[in-house]
Amino acid sequence: MKPALSVDLNCDLGESFGAYRLGNDADMLDLVTSANIACGFHAGDPSVMKKTVQLALAKQVAIGAHPGLPDLVGFGRREMAVTPEEVFDMVVYQAGALAAFVKAEGGTLHHVKPHGALYNMAAVNSGLAEAIAEAVYKLYPEAVLYGLAGSELVKAGKKLGLKTASEVFADRTYQQDGTLTSRRQPNALITDQEQAVKQVISMVKEGRVMSVQGTAVPIQADTICIHGDGPHAIPFARRIREALLAENIAVAAQLL
C-alpha cells in the first residue's frame, strides 16, 4: 500500500569538538532523513562540521545548517539581547560556513534550522524571524527554512517565498498557544517512549497535539525533531521511525 502521508525526521548533529568525537552521530544518521549541523557558535568546530557533512552525504541524509547564538558555555540555550541586524549577520556567517563545507564535499545545502534560544525567540518575535528568513533567502533561496509549527519564523519564510517545514517535537511538551514548554519547567521533556510515540502519531495523522493544560492544539507536522544527545537517543529514534512506518507514514526529507 502506498503511504498516504510523508514526514521528515531531523536531528541536531555535529554538536561536539574534534573530528573524531562525534558520539552517536553516525548511528543516528542511519535513522533520520535530515541533519541539522552545528556551525560553531553554540557547538561544533570546522573539523566536526566537515566530518559530519561527510557522514551525512555518505548516508544520503539531507544536510542543514544549525546556527545558534554565540554562547558555547550555555550551549546556545540562553536568551541574549540581540538585534535583527545582528541575527541576520549571525545566520549568514554560520549557514554560509556550513554551506561551504557541503559544497566542498560535492553536496547541496538542503535547509536551515535555528538552534535553541534563537529558534525559540524567532518563534514569537517577528523581527528576529524576518531577519533569519532574509538571511536564508539572500544566501540560499532554494533552501528549506525549518521552524516551529505555527511560529513567526514559518510565517516570515512563507512571506519571502521560501520553502518552509513546520517542525514538531517528539520528546517535548506543548503549551496551549502552540509553543514548547520551557526547559526550565519540570514537565518540558517527555521521557516515556510510548507517550512520545503517541504524540508523534497524533501530530502527523490528526494534526493536533495535547497541551500540558489539557487542550488539543492544531499543529502541522512536516518534520519531526529527534534529539540525539540523550542516553537512549538511538533506541528512541528507531522506535519513532518504526512507529511511523507501521502507521503507513513514509519517512523522507522534503524535496528541493
PASEBA-1860 file (N, C-alpha, C; in nm, 3 decimals):
! residues 256
1> MKPALSVD> 0.085/-0.120/0.000/0.000/0.000/0.000/0.088/0.125/0.000 ~ 0.060/0.217/-0.090/0.137/0.340/-0.096/0.105/0.429/0.024 ~ 0.210/0.481/0.093/0.184/0.567/0.209/0.102/0.689/0.172 ~ 0.004/0.722/0.256/-0.081/0.838/0.232/-0.016/0.965/0.284 ~ 0.075/0.950/0.379/0.142/1.064/0.441/0.292/1.045/0.436 ~ 0.364/1.156/0.444/0.509/1.151/0.449/0.558/1.256/0.547 ~ 0.662/1.224/0.624/0.716/1.318/0.720/0.868/1.300/0.726 ~ 0.936/1.409/0.753/1.082/1.411/0.767/1.119/1.387/0.913
9> LNCDLGES> 1.229/1.316/0.937/1.286/1.301/1.071/1.418/1.377/1.072 ~ 1.431/1.476/1.159/1.555/1.552/1.165/1.620/1.541/1.303 ~ 1.751/1.564/1.305/1.824/1.559/1.431/1.935/1.663/1.430 ~ 1.961/1.723/1.546/2.071/1.819/1.561/2.200/1.740/1.582 ~ 2.296/1.758/1.493/2.419/1.679/1.498/2.542/1.769/1.487 ~ 2.661/1.707/1.498/2.785/1.783/1.491/2.805/1.875/1.609 ~ 2.744/1.843/1.723/2.750/1.932/1.839/2.860/1.888/1.936 ~ 2.980/1.869/1.881/3.095/1.829/1.963/3.219/1.900/1.911
17> FGAYRLGN> 3.334/1.861/1.962/3.459/1.926/1.924/3.564/1.820/1.895 ~ 3.636/1.836/1.785/3.735/1.737/1.747/3.675/1.641/1.647 ~ 3.740/1.619/1.534/3.682/1.547/1.421/3.645/1.403/1.451 ~ 3.700/1.344/1.556/3.674/1.201/1.577/3.598/1.175/1.707 ~ 3.530/1.276/1.756/3.448/1.258/1.876/3.305/1.300/1.843 ~ 3.239/1.220/1.764/3.107/1.255/1.714/2.993/1.182/1.785 ~ 3.025/1.108/1.891/2.921/1.044/1.969/2.833/0.950/1.889 ~ 2.699/0.972/1.900/2.601/0.886/1.833/2.571/0.928/1.690
25> DADMLDLV> 2.641/1.028/1.638/2.602/1.087/1.510/2.593/0.986/1.397 ~ 2.693/0.898/1.384/2.694/0.802/1.273/2.574/0.709/1.281 ~ 2.541/0.662/1.402/2.426/0.573/1.418/2.295/0.647/1.395 ~ 2.288/0.772/1.440/2.165/0.849/1.423/2.139/0.875/1.275 ~ 2.244/0.893/1.198/2.228/0.921/1.055/2.173/0.801/0.978 ~ 2.171/0.685/1.040/2.107/0.569/0.978/1.955/0.572/0.996 ~ 1.907/0.660/1.083/1.766/0.660/1.120/1.690/0.785/1.075 ~ 1.759/0.899/1.068/1.692/1.024/1.033/1.706/1.050/0.884
33> TSANIACG> 1.628/1.147/0.835/1.633/1.181/0.692/1.690/1.320/0.667 ~ 1.708/1.399/0.772/1.778/1.527/0.757/1.856/1.557/0.884 ~ 1.971/1.623/0.865/2.061/1.653/0.976/2.084/1.803/0.985 ~ 2.072/1.857/1.107/2.098/1.999/1.133/2.236/2.007/1.198 ~ 2.333/2.060/1.126/2.471/2.054/1.171/2.515/2.185/1.234 ~ 2.563/2.177/1.359/2.608/2.294/1.433/2.719/2.366/1.357 ~ 2.720/2.499/1.370/2.810/2.582/1.288/2.915/2.656/1.369 ~ 2.939/2.615/1.494/3.048/2.672/1.571/3.012/2.773/1.678
41> FHAGDPSV> 2.892/2.830/1.673/2.857/2.932/1.772/2.810/2.871/1.904 ~ 2.724/2.770/1.899/2.678/2.705/2.022/2.750/2.573/2.046 ~ 2.805/2.515/1.939/2.879/2.389/1.946/2.942/2.365/1.810 ~ 3.031/2.266/1.804/3.093/2.231/1.677/3.216/2.314/1.647 ~ 3.295/2.266/1.552/3.412/2.338/1.504/3.433/2.297/1.359 ~ 3.525/2.360/1.287/3.542/2.328/1.145/3.563/2.181/1.116 ~ 3.645/2.113/1.197/3.672/1.971/1.173/3.547/1.886/1.192 ~ 3.470/1.917/1.295/3.346/1.843/1.319/3.244/1.872/1.209
49> MKKTVQLA> 3.236/1.996/1.165/3.144/2.031/1.057/3.176/1.949/0.932 ~ 3.304/1.944/0.895/3.343/1.868/0.776/3.312/1.720/0.791 ~ 3.349/1.663/0.905/3.328/1.519/0.926/3.180/1.485/0.925 ~ 3.098/1.567/0.988/2.954/1.540/0.994/2.891/1.553/0.856 ~ 2.934/1.651/0.779/2.886/1.665/0.641/2.923/1.541/0.560 ~ 3.045/1.493/0.574/3.088/1.374/0.501/3.003/1.253/0.538 ~ 2.975/1.236/0.667/2.892/1.124/0.712/2.751/1.133/0.656 ~ 2.693/1.253/0.662/2.557/1.273/0.613/2.547/1.245/0.464
57> LAKQVAIG> 2.644/1.292/0.388/2.642/1.268/0.244/2.657/1.119/0.213 ~ 2.743/1.051/0.288/2.764/0.908/0.266/2.637/0.829/0.292 ~ 2.556/0.876/0.386/2.432/0.807/0.423/2.310/0.866/0.355 ~ 2.333/0.959/0.261/2.227/1.020/0.181/2.120/1.088/0.267 ~ 2.167/1.160/0.367/2.080/1.236/0.456/2.088/1.383/0.418 ~ 1.973/1.450/0.407/1.969/1.592/0.371/2.040/1.674/0.479 ~ 2.118/1.772/0.434/2.204/1.849/0.525/2.151/1.990/0.543 ~ 2.144/2.032/0.670/2.102/2.167/0.702/2.199/2.236/0.795
65> AHPGLPDL> 2.204/2.368/0.788/2.283/2.448/0.882/2.201/2.471/1.008 ~ 2.269/2.469/1.123/2.202/2.483/1.252/2.264/2.599/1.330 ~ 2.239/2.723/1.286/2.301/2.839/1.350/2.237/2.872/1.485 ~ 2.322/2.915/1.579/2.272/2.950/1.711/2.332/3.079/1.760 ~ 2.300/3.115/1.883/2.358/3.232/1.946/2.502/3.202/1.987 ~ 2.588/3.304/1.994/2.729/3.282/2.030/2.744/3.256/2.179 ~ 2.715/3.134/2.222/2.709/3.100/2.364/2.750/2.954/2.384 ~ 2.881/2.928/2.376/2.930/2.791/2.394/2.901/2.738/2.534
73> VGFGRREM> 2.921/2.822/2.635/2.904/2.778/2.773/2.758/2.737/2.799 ~ 2.665/2.815/2.746/2.523/2.785/2.766/2.463/2.699/2.659 ~ 2.546/2.649/2.566/2.501/2.563/2.457/2.392/2.630/2.374 ~ 2.396/2.763/2.367/2.300/2.836/2.285/2.158/2.833/2.335 ~ 2.139/2.793/2.458/2.003/2.780/2.512/1.963/2.897/2.602 ~ 2.051/2.996/2.616/2.019/3.114/2.697/1.987/3.231/2.606 ~ 1.880/3.301/2.634/1.842/3.415/2.552/1.946/3.526/2.565 ~ 1.965/3.598/2.455/2.056/3.713/2.453/1.982/3.832/2.392
81> AVTPEEVF> 2.023/3.953/2.432/1.963/4.074/2.376/2.031/4.103/2.242 ~ 1.973/4.051/2.135/2.030/4.069/2.001/1.931/4.142/1.912 ~ 1.984/4.220/1.819/1.900/4.294/1.724/1.877/4.209/1.599 ~ 1.775/4.242/1.521/1.755/4.171/1.395/1.877/4.178/1.304 ~ 1.946/4.292/1.301/2.065/4.304/1.218/2.174/4.206/1.264 ~ 2.191/4.196/1.394/2.291/4.101/1.447/2.253/3.957/1.413 ~ 2.126/3.926/1.424/2.080/3.791/1.393/2.100/3.759/1.245 ~ 2.070/3.855/1.159/2.094/3.836/1.016/2.241/3.802/0.991
89> DMVVYQAG> 2.331/3.878/1.052/2.474/3.856/1.033/2.517/3.719/1.086 ~ 2.464/3.681/1.203/2.499/3.552/1.261/2.457/3.436/1.172 ~ 2.339/3.447/1.116/2.287/3.337/1.034/2.364/3.328/0.902 ~ 2.390/3.442/0.839/2.469/3.440/0.714/2.607/3.381/0.741 ~ 2.671/3.424/0.849/2.806/3.379/0.885/2.809/3.227/0.906 ~ 2.715/3.176/0.985/2.717/3.034/1.020/2.667/2.944/0.907 ~ 2.554/2.980/0.850/2.500/2.898/0.741/2.591/2.904/0.620 ~ 2.655/3.018/0.598/2.748/3.030/0.487/2.867/2.938/0.505
97> ALAAFVKA> 2.917/2.926/0.628/3.030/2.838/0.655/2.992/2.691/0.633 ~ 2.874/2.653/0.682/2.830/2.514/0.664/2.806/2.484/0.517 ~ 2.744/2.578/0.446/2.719/2.559/0.304/2.849/2.541/0.226 ~ 2.954/2.609/0.271/3.084/2.596/0.205/3.140/2.455/0.222 ~ 3.127/2.398/0.341/3.171/2.261/0.363/3.090/2.163/0.278 ~ 2.960/2.186/0.269/2.875/2.100/0.188/2.918/2.105/0.042 ~ 2.941/2.227/-0.008/2.984/2.243/-0.147/3.118/2.178/-0.171 ~ 3.211/2.192/-0.077/3.344/2.134/-0.091/3.340/1.982/-0.100
105> EGGTLHHV> 3.237/1.922/-0.040/3.222/1.777/-0.041/3.130/1.729/-0.154 ~ 3.086/1.823/-0.239/3.005/1.785/-0.354/2.856/1.774/-0.328 ~ 2.810/1.833/-0.218/2.668/1.825/-0.184/2.597/1.958/-0.201 ~ 2.472/1.961/-0.159/2.388/2.081/-0.168/2.323/2.106/-0.032 ~ 2.328/2.231/0.014/2.261/2.265/0.139/2.111/2.250/0.121 ~ 2.048/2.173/0.208/1.905/2.145/0.196/1.819/2.241/0.278 ~ 1.864/2.275/0.400/1.778/2.357/0.486/1.861/2.433/0.589 ~ 1.791/2.523/0.657/1.847/2.596/0.770/1.747/2.588/0.884
113> KPHGALYN> 1.798/2.552/1.002/1.714/2.545/1.121/1.787/2.612/1.238 ~ 1.735/2.723/1.290/1.800/2.787/1.404/1.803/2.693/1.525 ~ 1.896/2.720/1.615/1.914/2.635/1.733/1.866/2.704/1.861 ~ 1.817/2.623/1.953/1.798/2.663/2.092/1.723/2.792/2.114 ~ 1.787/2.884/2.188/1.722/3.010/2.224/1.689/3.093/2.100 ~ 1.776/3.090/2.001/1.750/3.166/1.878/1.623/3.114/1.811 ~ 1.607/2.984/1.807/1.489/2.919/1.750/1.362/2.964/1.824 ~ 1.368/2.957/1.957/1.250/2.991/2.037/1.218/3.140/2.033
121> MAAVNSGL> 1.321/3.224/2.030/1.299/3.368/2.020/1.234/3.403/1.887 ~ 1.283/3.340/1.780/1.229/3.369/1.647/1.089/3.312/1.628 ~ 1.050/3.220/1.713/0.916/3.162/1.704/0.809/3.264/1.740 ~ 0.846/3.362/1.825/0.747/3.459/1.874/0.781/3.604/1.840 ~ 0.903/3.629/1.796/0.948/3.765/1.766/0.956/3.781/1.614 ~ 0.865/3.857/1.557/0.858/3.869/1.412/0.982/3.937/1.353 ~ 1.041/4.031/1.425/1.160/4.099/1.375/1.278/4.004/1.360 ~ 1.300/3.921/1.460/1.409/3.823/1.453/1.377/3.716/1.348
129> AEAIAEAV> 1.251/3.677/1.340/1.210/3.577/1.242/1.237/3.627/1.100 ~ 1.201/3.753/1.075/1.222/3.810/0.941/1.371/3.822/0.908 ~ 1.454/3.849/1.010/1.598/3.859/0.988/1.655/3.723/0.947 ~ 1.611/3.618/1.012/1.658/3.483/0.979/1.612/3.444/0.839 ~ 1.485/3.468/0.812/1.431/3.433/0.680/1.503/3.509/0.569 ~ 1.531/3.638/0.592/1.601/3.718/0.492/1.743/3.666/0.470 ~ 1.809/3.626/0.577/1.944/3.572/0.565/1.944/3.446/0.479 ~ 1.849/3.358/0.504/1.839/3.234/0.426/1.807/3.267/0.281
137> YKLYPEAV> 1.715/3.358/0.260/1.674/3.394/0.124/1.790/3.452/0.044 ~ 1.869/3.538/0.107/1.980/3.602/0.035/2.098/3.508/0.015 ~ 2.114/3.413/0.108/2.227/3.320/0.099/2.196/3.202/0.010 ~ 2.080/3.140/0.031/2.046/3.017/-0.041/1.895/3.008/-0.056 ~ 1.836/3.080/-0.152/1.690/3.088/-0.164/1.623/2.956/-0.195 ~ 1.699/2.856/-0.241/1.639/2.725/-0.268/1.623/2.642/-0.141 ~ 1.689/2.682/-0.033/1.688/2.603/0.089/1.553/2.609/0.159 ~ 1.526/2.506/0.239/1.404/2.499/0.320/1.432/2.562/0.456
145> LYGLAGSE> 1.342/2.645/0.504/1.354/2.704/0.637/1.273/2.622/0.735 ~ 1.340/2.563/0.833/1.272/2.484/0.937/1.236/2.577/1.053 ~ 1.112/2.568/1.100/1.071/2.648/1.214/0.959/2.579/1.290 ~ 0.938/2.621/1.413/0.832/2.565/1.496/0.697/2.582/1.427 ~ 0.620/2.478/1.422/0.488/2.482/1.359/0.405/2.598/1.414 ~ 0.350/2.679/1.325/0.266/2.791/1.366/0.342/2.914/1.412 ~ 0.474/2.914/1.396/0.558/3.021/1.451/0.573/3.139/1.357 ~ 0.625/3.249/1.413/0.658/3.367/1.333/0.766/3.335/1.230
153> LVKAGKKL> 0.854/3.241/1.261/0.961/3.205/1.168/0.905/3.142/1.042 ~ 0.811/3.052/1.056/0.748/2.989/0.939/0.673/3.094/0.858 ~ 0.603/3.183/0.927/0.530/3.290/0.858/0.626/3.379/0.779 ~ 0.740/3.413/0.840/0.837/3.500/0.773/0.895/3.433/0.650 ~ 0.922/3.304/0.660/0.974/3.231/0.546/0.877/3.228/0.430 ~ 0.752/3.201/0.461/0.648/3.197/0.357/0.629/3.334/0.292 ~ 0.639/3.438/0.373/0.621/3.574/0.322/0.726/3.607/0.216 ~ 0.848/3.555/0.232/0.956/3.580/0.137/0.955/3.482/0.020
161> GLKTASEV> 0.868/3.381/0.028/0.862/3.283/-0.080/0.955/3.165/-0.061 ~ 1.012/3.150/0.060/1.095/3.034/0.089/1.011/2.909/0.107 ~ 1.068/2.795/0.078/1.007/2.670/0.119/1.023/2.660/0.271 ~ 0.919/2.616/0.339/0.926/2.604/0.484/0.885/2.464/0.527 ~ 0.935/2.424/0.642/0.896/2.297/0.702/0.853/2.325/0.846 ~ 0.727/2.295/0.875/0.675/2.315/1.010/0.721/2.199/1.098 ~ 0.795/2.235/1.202/0.859/2.133/1.285/0.782/2.105/1.413 ~ 0.778/1.977/1.450/0.719/1.934/1.576/0.824/1.852/1.652
169> FADRTYQQ> 0.799/1.832/1.779/0.898/1.766/1.864/0.839/1.640/1.927 ~ 0.914/1.532/1.916/0.868/1.405/1.970/0.875/1.401/2.122 ~ 0.978/1.465/2.179/1.004/1.449/2.322/0.988/1.577/2.402 ~ 0.912/1.674/2.348/0.886/1.798/2.420/0.736/1.815/2.439 ~ 0.698/1.879/2.549/0.557/1.908/2.572/0.525/2.047/2.518 ~ 0.396/2.070/2.497/0.348/2.194/2.435/0.257/2.273/2.528 ~ 0.260/2.405/2.509/0.167/2.495/2.576/0.044/2.512/2.486 ~ -0.063/2.566/2.542/-0.188/2.576/2.465/-0.181/2.682/2.355
177> DGTLTSRR> -0.075/2.764/2.354/-0.057/2.859/2.243/0.030/2.800/2.132 ~ 0.067/2.674/2.145/0.145/2.606/2.042/0.295/2.616/2.061 ~ 0.341/2.689/2.161/0.485/2.699/2.188/0.529/2.580/2.273 ~ 0.661/2.557/2.275/0.716/2.449/2.356/0.722/2.492/2.502 ~ 0.703/2.396/2.590/0.721/2.424/2.732/0.868/2.453/2.758 ~ 0.896/2.558/2.832/1.034/2.597/2.860/1.110/2.483/2.928 ~ 1.236/2.467/2.889/1.320/2.365/2.952/1.342/2.393/3.101 ~ 1.312/2.513/3.144/1.324/2.546/3.286/1.210/2.486/3.368
185> QPNALITD> 1.106/2.439/3.299/0.993/2.377/3.367/1.015/2.227/3.381 ~ 0.968/2.167/3.491/0.994/2.024/3.516/0.925/1.930/3.417 ~ 0.820/1.976/3.351/0.745/1.890/3.259/0.777/1.919/3.113 ~ 0.893/1.978/3.085/0.927/2.018/2.948/0.956/1.898/2.859 ~ 1.016/1.794/2.914/1.058/1.679/2.835/0.965/1.559/2.857 ~ 0.945/1.484/2.750/0.872/1.358/2.758/0.975/1.245/2.762 ~ 0.979/1.176/2.873/1.079/1.069/2.889/1.023/0.931/2.862 ~ 0.890/0.919/2.862/0.826/0.791/2.833/0.818/0.770/2.682
193> QEQAVKQV> 0.883/0.665/2.633/0.893/0.642/2.490/0.757/0.626/2.423 ~ 0.669/0.552/2.484/0.538/0.527/2.423/0.451/0.651/2.423 ~ 0.466/0.736/2.524/0.394/0.863/2.524/0.442/0.951/2.410 ~ 0.572/0.950/2.386/0.628/1.027/2.275/0.578/0.974/2.141 ~ 0.573/0.843/2.126/0.522/0.782/2.003/0.377/0.822/1.979 ~ 0.297/0.816/2.083/0.156/0.853/2.072/0.143/0.998/2.029 ~ 0.227/1.086/2.086/0.220/1.228/2.049/0.257/1.247/1.903 ~ 0.362/1.179/1.857/0.407/1.192/1.718/0.297/1.148/1.621
201> ISMVKEGR> 0.239/1.033/1.645/0.135/0.981/1.555/0.016/1.075/1.551 ~ -0.022/1.130/1.665/-0.134/1.224/1.670/-0.103/1.350/1.590 ~ 0.019/1.401/1.602/0.054/1.523/1.531/0.056/1.501/1.379 ~ 0.108/1.387/1.337/0.121/1.362/1.193/-0.014/1.323/1.131 ~ -0.086/1.233/1.195/-0.209/1.181/1.135/-0.331/1.267/1.163 ~ -0.337/1.327/1.282/-0.456/1.402/1.322/-0.436/1.553/1.318 ~ -0.311/1.597/1.305/-0.284/1.740/1.301/-0.314/1.812/1.431 ~ -0.286/1.746/1.541/-0.309/1.811/1.670/-0.215/1.752/1.776
209> VMSVQGTA> -0.192/1.831/1.882/-0.112/1.787/1.995/-0.183/1.829/2.122 ~ -0.172/1.746/2.225/-0.235/1.778/2.353/-0.141/1.864/2.436 ~ -0.187/1.982/2.478/-0.104/2.072/2.557/-0.099/2.025/2.702 ~ -0.006/2.080/2.778/0.004/2.044/2.920/-0.118/2.095/2.996 ~ -0.191/2.191/2.937/-0.313/2.240/3.000/-0.433/2.150/2.969 ~ -0.412/2.049/2.886/-0.518/1.953/2.856/-0.605/1.989/2.737 ~ -0.562/2.087/2.656/-0.639/2.125/2.538/-0.571/2.073/2.412 ~ -0.651/2.038/2.312/-0.597/1.991/2.185/-0.560/2.112/2.100
217> VPIQADTI> -0.435/2.118/2.054/-0.384/2.232/1.978/-0.360/2.189/1.833 ~ -0.420/2.259/1.736/-0.395/2.227/1.595/-0.247/2.245/1.562 ~ -0.191/2.154/1.483/-0.049/2.162/1.452/-0.020/2.096/1.318 ~ 0.075/2.151/1.246/0.118/2.093/1.119/0.254/2.028/1.139 ~ 0.267/1.903/1.096/0.391/1.828/1.118/0.454/1.791/0.984 ~ 0.548/1.873/0.937/0.624/1.842/0.817/0.753/1.769/0.850 ~ 0.810/1.802/0.966/0.935/1.741/1.009/0.932/1.723/1.160 ~ 0.988/1.612/1.206/0.989/1.578/1.348/1.131/1.584/1.400
225> CIHGDGPH> 1.154/1.659/1.507/1.286/1.668/1.567/1.308/1.553/1.664 ~ 1.420/1.482/1.643/1.462/1.376/1.734/1.592/1.423/1.799 ~ 1.595/1.442/1.929/1.717/1.486/1.994/1.817/1.371/2.004 ~ 1.941/1.399/1.966/2.041/1.294/1.960/2.136/1.289/2.078 ~ 2.114/1.374/2.181/2.211/1.382/2.290/2.165/1.313/2.418 ~ 2.053/1.242/2.416/2.007/1.172/2.535/2.071/1.034/2.548 ~ 2.063/0.974/2.667/2.126/0.843/2.689/2.063/0.731/2.607 ~ 1.937/0.748/2.568/1.868/0.644/2.490/1.826/0.697/2.353
233> AIPFARRI> 1.905/0.787/2.298/1.868/0.857/2.174/1.849/0.761/2.057 ~ 1.936/0.665/2.039/1.928/0.577/1.924/1.807/0.484/1.932 ~ 1.785/0.413/2.043/1.663/0.331/2.052/1.535/0.413/2.038 ~ 1.538/0.536/2.091/1.421/0.623/2.081/1.394/0.660/1.936 ~ 1.497/0.700/1.864/1.480/0.735/1.723/1.432/0.616/1.642 ~ 1.486/0.499/1.671/1.445/0.377/1.599/1.298/0.347/1.626 ~ 1.255/0.366/1.750/1.115/0.337/1.786/1.020/0.434/1.715 ~ 1.057/0.562/1.709/0.974/0.661/1.639/0.963/0.626/1.492
241> REALLAEN> 1.076/0.593/1.429/1.075/0.559/1.287/0.989/0.435/1.261 ~ 1.005/0.332/1.342/0.927/0.209/1.325/0.778/0.236/1.343 ~ 0.743/0.322/1.439/0.602/0.353/1.463/0.540/0.425/1.344 ~ 0.615/0.516/1.285/0.565/0.588/1.167/0.542/0.492/1.051 ~ 0.638/0.408/1.025/0.626/0.313/0.914/0.510/0.215/0.938 ~ 0.490/0.176/1.064/0.380/0.086/1.098/0.245/0.150/1.073 ~ 0.240/0.283/1.078/0.117/0.357/1.053/0.104/0.396/0.905 ~ 0.191/0.339/0.820/0.192/0.366/0.676/0.224/0.512/0.646
249> IAVAAQLL> 0.315/0.566/0.726/0.362/0.703/0.706/0.506/0.695/0.653 ~ 0.528/0.747/0.534/0.663/0.744/0.475/0.754/0.839/0.551 ~ 0.882/0.805/0.556/0.983/0.888/0.623/1.082/0.936/0.519 ~ 1.079/1.066/0.488/1.164/1.121/0.383/1.180/1.271/0.401 ~ 1.295/1.324/0.358/1.317/1.468/0.364/1.237/1.538/0.256 ~ 1.203/1.664/0.279/1.130/1.743/0.180/1.217/1.766/0.058 ~ 1.163/1.747/-0.060/1.238/1.766/-0.184/1.261/1.914/-0.210 ~ 1.379/1.946/-0.263/1.409/2.083/-0.301/1.343/2.115/-0.435
END
